[in-house]
Amino acid sequence: MTHRHKKNDKKRHLVATLTKPPKHIVVEIENAPDKPRRFVFVLLDQFTLLCFAAAVESLRIANRMAGKELYSWALAGEGGDTVSCSAGASFHLDLDLEELNRDDTIMICGGIDVQHATTKRVLSWLRREARKGLVIGGLCTAAYTLAKAGLLDGKRATIHWENQDSFTEEFTEVELTKSVFIVDKNRITTAGGTASIDLMLKIIADDHGEELANAVADQLIYSSIRTDQDTQRLSVPTRIGVRHPKLSQVIQMMEQNLEDPISPSILASDVGMSTRQLERLFRRYLNRSPKRYYMELRLQKARNLLMQTDMSVINVALACGFTSPSHFSKCYRAHYDTTPYRERGSHAARLSV
C-alpha cells in the first residue's frame, strides 16, 4: 500500500469516527419511521443565524445518536437562489416557495427587520400551505410573519422580547406569552437564540422519546433544558445587577404599567416604603431617580414601536403613557438626541437601501 493510500485511509477513518457515535451511546429507536420527517426551513432575508443553526444541529445530532436518518431538511426562500443572514453569511437555497408535501414541517426563520422581509409572496405561500394542515413554526422574530398571515389568530404564541411591545399592539387576536417557545396544536413559535434547541428537544422527545432528546442535549453540552413554562428574559435582579427585593418589585411594576404610569408615591406605598426611601433606593443602586428610570423604560418601548410598527407617532406616544405629543417629542429628543419623526424616517431609509 502506498503512502498516499495510507493517508487517504486515515482520513476516511477520521471522518467515520467523527460521523458515527461510539456504539455504547447509540440510542435504540423502536418503531422508527419508514422515511425521515422533513423540515423545510424558510430563510427570510437577514434571518438570525443562531436560531437556524441551533435547530438544524439538533436534528443532525438526533440522526447521529440514533444511528439512522430520523430527520431530513431543506432550505427554502423567496427566489430559490441565495439568502443572507444578519451576520452577513450567504446560504444557497434548495427550494423556491413551492408546493410542499402534507407531512412536511415548515420553520420560518426570522431576524432583524422581519417586517421588511415578510413580503406579499411569503404571506400568500404560507396561507396556501397552511390550508393543507401543515405544521408551521416561526423561529426568533418569525412569529410576526405567521401572525401577519393570520395563522396565529386565537392561538398562544411567543416572540423575542425585543419585539413583544410592537407585536402586542399589532396583533390583538394572538395570546402572546413570554415563554421560550410555544406549541399550540399545529402552530409553533420560539423566542429566538438558543430557544430553538429547547423546541427541537421537545419535538425529538415527542417523536422518539426522552432518551434520544437527552442524548442530543448531552452532545450539545446543554445541561438545562427549558420547557414552555420557562420565560425568556433574565429575572429583574439579574438584569439590573442588584438583588434588592423591593427594588425588583418596583421595577417589575413599572415594566407592567408603561401605558398607564404609576406615580412614585403609589409605587413606594405598594412596597411598604416612603417616597423618599424609594428615591434613595434608586439613587443608591441605579444612580437615577425612580421617575427618570420609569421614563427611560417608556422611551425604550416607544423606540421599539417606532422601529417595528406603522403606528402613528401620536399613537406610539399614547401607548407609552404620553398624553401630549409635544412632551413625548421633547423627552424623546433629550434621551435619543433625535425626534420620533426623524427616528422613523432614518429607519425607513436604512430599509430601502
N, C-alpha and C positions, 0 to 999 in steps of 0.2 A: 504494500500500500504506500502511495507517495505521501510526501509531507503535506501537499495541498489537500489530498483526500482526507487525511487525518484531521486537518484543520477544519474542513467542512463538516466532518462527523461530530467534532467537538461543538461546533456552532449549532448544528441540528439538535444535539443532546441538550445544550444550554437552553434553546428555545422551548424544547419539550418540557424541560424541568420547570421553566417559568410559567408555561401554559397549564400543565396538569398539576393539580394539588397532590400532595402525598396521600397514599391510599387510606391512611388512618384518619384523615379529616374529610374524606368524601362523604357527603350526606346521602343516604339511600332514599330515593324518592319512590313512593308507592303510587301506582296508577298514574304514571307520567303520561301527559297528553301525546297524541299521535303527531301533532305538529306544534311548533312553538307559538306562544302568544305574541302577536306582533304589536309593537308600539310605534306609532308614527309621530315623530317629534317635528312639529311645525315651528320653524325658527323664524320669529319676527325680526325685522331689522333692528339692530342694536340690542339683541337679546342678551341676558346675563349668562356668561359662560359657566359660572359655578353651579347654578341650579340645573342646567342641562347636563353638565359633566357628572354631577353627583347622581343624577337619575340613571344615566347610561351605565356608569361604572357599577352601580348596584345591580343592574340586570346582568352585566357581563360577569360579575363575580358570582352571582347566583348560578349561572350556567357552569362556571368553573367548579364551584363547590358541589354541584350535583353530578358533575361528570357527563352532562348531556345538555342539549340545547332546549332549555325551557322557554327562553325568550329570544325574540329577534327584534330588530328595529330598523327603521328607515328615516332619513331626513327629508323633510318636505318644506316647501316655501313658495312664495309667490314668484313665478317665473321659472322655477325649477333649475336655476343655474347656480349662483353662489349667494351667500348672505354673510354679513359681518356682525360679530358680537360687539358689545360695548368696549371690550378690551382691544379691539382692532383686528383680531384674527378672522380670517375668512374661511368659510366652510362650503364644500361642494355638496349640492343637494342631490338626492336620489330621485325625488319626485317633484312635480309641479303640484298645484292644488287640484288633484284629480279625484275621481271616484274611488272610494276605498271599500274594503270588504266589511261585512256586517260585524265580524268578530275582531276587527282592529280596534285598538285603543289609541285615541288621539291625545297628544300632550302639546298644548300651545306653550311655547317658551317666550316669555316677555322680558322686558328690561326697561331701560330708560326711555322716556318719551313714547310710552306704549300707545298713547292716543294717536300719535302720528303714524305709528306702524300698523295700527288697526284700520286697514283700508276697506273700501266697499267690497272688493273682491274676496278678501278674507272673510268678512261677515257673511256674504252670500254663500260661500262654500261651507262655512261652519253650520249655517242654518239647514242647508241641504243634507249634510251628513248627519246632523242631529235628528232629522226626521226618520232616519233608518234605525234609531235607537242605540247608536254607538256610545260607548263610554268616552266622555270628553273631559279633559283636565286642563287646568291653567297653572303653570309654574311661575312663581315670582309675581310680576305685575299682570300676568295674562288673565287673571280673573276679570280685569277690565274688559278684555276682548270678549270673553264669554258673556259678561253682563250686557255689553253693547249689542250682542247678537240676540239678547233676550233669553239666553239659556240658563240663567240663574234666578229668574223670577220665581218668588215663593220658596227659594231654597236657601240653605245656610251656606256661607262661603267665607273665605279669608283672603287677604291680600297683604303685601308688605306694609308694615306700619306707617311708612312714609306716605303711602297713597290712601290711607284709610279715610282721612278727612274728605278728600275730593270724591272718593267712591261713595261715601255715605250721602253726600249732597246730591250726587247724580243718579244713583240707583236706589230709590226708596223701596222698591219691591224686593230687594235682596236683604236677607238677615245676615248682616256682616258680623263676624266674630273676630277675636284677637288670637285665635288658635294658630299653631304652626302649620296645620293642614286640616282640611275638612273633606270628608267623603259623604255626599248626600245623594244616595242612590247612584245614578249614572253620571253624576257631576262631581268633579274633584278640583280642589283649589289648594294652593300652598302659599306660604308667606315668603318664599324665596330662599336663596342661600342653601344652607345645609338641611332645610326642611324637606328638600327633595329626597334626602336619604331616609328620613323618618317615614315619609309617604311610601317610598318603594319597599321599605322593610315591612310595612303593613300589608302591601299588595302581595309581596312574596310569601308572607306568613299565611295570608288568606288563601293563596293559590296552592302552596305546597308545605305549609306547616312552620311552626315556630323554630324548629331545629335549624332549618335552612336559613331562615331570616337571621337567627343569632350567629350562624357561621359567617354570613355576609357581613354582619356588623363587626365581628372579630377581625375579619380581613381588612375592613376599613378603619380599624383602630377606633371604633365608635362605641364608647363604653356606656353612654347614657342615651338610650333610645327613648324618644319622646312620643306621646300619643296625641290624639286630637283634643285632649283635655289640657295640654300644656300651652301656655301663652308664649308669644314670640318675643316680647321685649323683656329686657332685664328688669328686675324689681327697682322701685324708686331709689332705695338706699344704695344699690349697686351703681345705678346710673349717675347719681349725684356725688357718689363717693363719701356719703355721710350716713352713719347709722344712728339716726335720732328718730324714734317712733313718731313723735308729734310733728316734726318737720316733714317726714314722709307722708303722714296722713294729710297735712295741709296741701302739699304739692299734688297728691292724688286727687283731692277735692278740686283743686284748680284745673287740672287736666280734664276732669269730667264736666267742668262747667265753663267752657270757653265762650259759648254763645251768650250765656247769661251770667256774667261775672258776679262773684260773691264778694261783698266788702270785707276788707281785712278784719274789721271788728267782729263780724259774724264768723269768719274762719277761726279767729282766735277763740271765740266763745265756744265753738263746736268742739275744740280740742282741750277745753278747760284752761285757757290762758288769757291774760290780758292782751290788749293790742300792743302795748309797749313791750311785753315779753316776746310776742311774736316778732316784732321789729328787731329786737336784739338777737333773736334766734337766727333770722335770715342774714343779718349783718355779720354775725359771727361765722356762720358756715358757708354762706353763698356770696358774701360781700356785696349785697344789694338789698333793697327793701322788698317786702312782700309785693307791694304794688308794682315795682319795676319787674320783678321776676314774672308776675302774672301777665304783665304787658308783653314781655318777650315771648311767652308761650302763645299768646293770642296772635302776635305778629308772625310767628313761625307758621302757625296754621294758615294765616292769610296768605303768606308767600306760597305755601303748598297749593292752595286753591287757585291762586293766580297762575301758577305754572302748569297745573294739571287739569283745569276745567275751563269751560267757556262762560262761567258765571260772570255777570257784570261786576264791576268794581264796587258798586253800591251794595250788591247782594253779598259779595265777599266781606265787606265791612260789617254788614248786619250779622252774618254767620259767625263773626269773631267778636261780637259784643260791642261794636262801634255804632252808635246811633247817628253820628254826624260824619258824613263823608269827608268833610274838610279836616276834622280832627283825626280821622283814620289816616288820611294822606300825610298830615303833619307828623304823626307818630311813626309812620312807615318810613318816611324820608329821614327822620332823625336816627332811626335804627339801621336802615339798609343803605342810606346815602343815595336813594333814588325814589321816585314816586311810584305808586302802584301801576299807573298807566305806562310809564317807561319800562318798568319791570316786565310787564306783559308784552310790550312791543319788542323789547330786545330778545325775549324768549322766542317769540314768533319768528323773528328774523333769523335766529340760530337754526330753527327747524327748517326754514325754507332754503338754507344753503345746501 
